[in-house]
Amino acid sequence: MRENSDKTPESREAAFSQKIGDVEARKLRTKRRGVQGIWLGLGMFGLIGWSVTIPTLLGVLLGAYIDNHYPGVHSWTLSLLIVGLFIGCMNAWHWVAKEEKAIQEEEEKDE
């Protein structure tokens, strides 16, 4: 609080105006995106879900095939389910990191 009292009224007013301008610019960018943001979010939710589901199901199918044709002591279905789930989670993490990076680059470009 003390730092603000050391500043001149003009510099405090300029800083306040800058902050208001930044908030307004962010609101305008959000308004421009509008419904696209909602659909983009739902699409990303679906993409992440499928990027986990498909490798998991492929692991289960391959494991079931191996268990049926080459029976053994260990369950290949369970092992490959875990491997598929791990690969799917890594795939989802990749997509989320990629989108987050794109959003940050867009925000930096707008500033």
VOPAGU-2260 file (C-alpha; in pm, 1 decimal, decimal comma):
REM VOPAGU-2260
SITE   aa  ch    i         X         Y         Z
SITE  MET   A    0       0,0       0,0       0,0
SITE  ARG   A    1     287,6     227,3      77,4
SITE  GLU   A    2     432,7     190,9    -270,9
SITE  ASN   A    3     120,5     345,0    -425,5
SITE  SER   A    4     145,1     648,7    -198,4
SITE  ASP   A    5     499,8     717,4    -326,0
SITE  LYS   A    6     379,5     741,8    -688,5
SITE  THR   A    7     248,5    1061,1    -834,3
SITE  PRO   A    8    -123,8    1083,6    -904,0
SITE  GLU   A    9     -55,8    1097,0   -1277,5
SITE  SER   A   10     144,7     772,4   -1276,1
SITE  ARG   A   11    -120,6     597,6   -1067,0
SITE  GLU   A   12    -387,9     719,3   -1305,7
SITE  ALA   A   13    -186,4     599,9   -1606,9
SITE  ALA   A   14    -132,1     257,6   -1447,3
SITE  PHE   A   15    -503,1     233,6   -1366,0
SITE  SER   A   16    -597,9     333,3   -1721,5
SITE  GLN   A   17    -357,8      72,9   -1861,2
SITE  LYS   A   18    -509,1    -197,4   -1639,9
SITE  ILE   A   19    -862,6    -102,5   -1748,2
SITE  GLY   A   20    -755,1    -105,4   -2113,4
SITE  ASP   A   21    -603,1    -452,5   -2077,2
SITE  VAL   A   22    -920,4    -589,7   -1916,9
SITE  GLU   A   23   -1136,8    -435,5   -2188,7
SITE  ALA   A   24    -916,2    -575,5   -2467,0
SITE  ARG   A   25    -940,2    -922,6   -2310,5
SITE  LYS   A   26   -1320,0    -892,6   -2295,0
SITE  LEU   A   27   -1337,0    -791,2   -2660,5
SITE  ARG   A   28   -1118,7   -1086,7   -2766,9
SITE  THR   A   29   -1339,4   -1322,3   -2568,1
SITE  LYS   A   30   -1654,2   -1172,7   -2717,2
SITE  ARG   A   31   -1513,2   -1215,6   -3069,5
SITE  ARG   A   32   -1448,1   -1583,6   -3004,2
SITE  GLY   A   33   -1793,9   -1628,5   -2848,4
SITE  VAL   A   34   -1960,4   -1957,2   -2936,4
SITE  GLN   A   35   -1646,1   -2080,0   -3108,7
SITE  GLY   A   36   -1481,6   -2102,2   -2765,8
SITE  ILE   A   37   -1756,8   -2328,6   -2636,4
SITE  TRP   A   38   -1744,8   -2555,3   -2941,4
SITE  LEU   A   39   -1368,1   -2557,7   -2933,5
SITE  GLY   A   40   -1380,1   -2667,0   -2569,8
SITE  LEU   A   41   -1627,6   -2944,8   -2641,3
SITE  GLY   A   42   -1424,1   -3057,6   -2939,6
SITE  MET   A   43   -1108,8   -3064,6   -2729,2
SITE  PHE   A   44   -1292,2   -3263,8   -2462,3
SITE  GLY   A   45   -1393,4   -3519,9   -2727,0
SITE  LEU   A   46   -1045,9   -3528,2   -2878,0
SITE  ILE   A   47    -887,1   -3595,8   -2541,0
SITE  GLY   A   48   -1142,5   -3865,8   -2463,4
SITE  TRP   A   49   -1084,4   -4046,7   -2789,7
SITE  SER   A   50    -707,6   -4008,0   -2768,3
SITE  VAL   A   51    -721,6   -4208,7   -2443,2
SITE  THR   A   52    -998,1   -4449,7   -2542,8
SITE  ILE   A   53    -862,5   -4574,2   -2876,0
SITE  PRO   A   54    -516,6   -4689,1   -2754,4
SITE  THR   A   55    -678,1   -4846,6   -2448,0
SITE  LEU   A   56    -927,4   -5043,4   -2657,9
SITE  LEU   A   57    -657,4   -5147,5   -2904,1
SITE  GLY   A   58    -450,0   -5275,0   -2611,5
SITE  VAL   A   59    -745,0   -5474,3   -2478,1
SITE  LEU   A   60    -822,6   -5623,2   -2820,3
SITE  LEU   A   61    -461,9   -5719,7   -2885,3
SITE  GLY   A   62    -431,3   -5864,5   -2533,6
SITE  ALA   A   63    -750,5   -6066,7   -2572,5
SITE  TYR   A   64    -627,9   -6199,4   -2905,7
SITE  ILE   A   65    -292,7   -6304,4   -2755,9
SITE  ASP   A   66    -463,6   -6462,2   -2452,6
SITE  ASN   A   67    -701,4   -6663,4   -2675,7
SITE  HIS   A   68    -438,6   -6787,6   -2921,1
SITE  TYR   A   69    -135,1   -6820,7   -2691,8
SITE  PRO   A   70    -256,9   -6895,7   -2337,3
SITE  GLY   A   71      -1,2   -6844,7   -2066,7
SITE  VAL   A   72      51,6   -6765,3   -1701,5
SITE  HIS   A   73      16,8   -6388,7   -1737,7
SITE  SER   A   74    -285,0   -6196,2   -1861,1
SITE  TRP   A   75    -189,2   -6009,6   -2175,9
SITE  THR   A   76    -527,9   -5838,3   -2177,9
SITE  LEU   A   77    -463,7   -5667,2   -1846,5
SITE  SER   A   78    -102,4   -5586,0   -1931,6
SITE  LEU   A   79    -185,0   -5431,6   -2267,4
SITE  LEU   A   80    -484,1   -5248,2   -2117,3
SITE  ILE   A   81    -242,6   -5070,1   -1883,8
SITE  VAL   A   82       4,9   -5003,1   -2165,9
SITE  GLY   A   83    -275,0   -4869,4   -2389,0
SITE  LEU   A   84    -404,8   -4648,4   -2109,5
SITE  PHE   A   85     -56,6   -4509,6   -2048,9
SITE  ILE   A   86      -6,1   -4438,3   -2420,3
SITE  GLY   A   87    -349,8   -4275,9   -2437,5
SITE  CYS   A   88    -276,8   -4051,2   -2139,1
SITE  MET   A   89      54,9   -3946,9   -2291,6
SITE  ASN   A   90    -124,5   -3874,5   -2617,9
SITE  ALA   A   91    -385,4   -3661,2   -2437,3
SITE  TRP   A   92    -111,5   -3475,9   -2250,3
SITE  HIS   A   93      56,8   -3402,3   -2582,6
SITE  TRP   A   94    -264,1   -3253,7   -2730,0
SITE  VAL   A   95    -335,3   -3042,9   -2421,1
SITE  ALA   A   96      21,9   -2908,9   -2412,6
SITE  LYS   A   97       2,9   -2827,1   -2783,8
SITE  GLU   A   98    -324,8   -2636,1   -2742,7
SITE  GLU   A   99    -199,0   -2453,9   -2434,3
SITE  LYS   A  100     109,9   -2343,0   -2625,4
SITE  ALA   A  101    -105,8   -2221,1   -2916,0
SITE  ILE   A  102    -327,2   -2021,6   -2677,4
SITE  GLN   A  103     -25,7   -1862,4   -2509,2
SITE  GLU   A  104     125,9   -1768,3   -2845,2
SITE  GLU   A  105    -205,1   -1612,8   -2953,5
SITE  GLU   A  106    -226,7   -1409,1   -2631,5
SITE  GLU   A  107     132,2   -1289,8   -2673,0
SITE  LYS   A  108      58,3   -1194,5   -3033,9
SITE  ASP   A  109    -249,7    -994,3   -2925,6
SITE  GLU   A  110     -48,6    -803,3   -2668,3
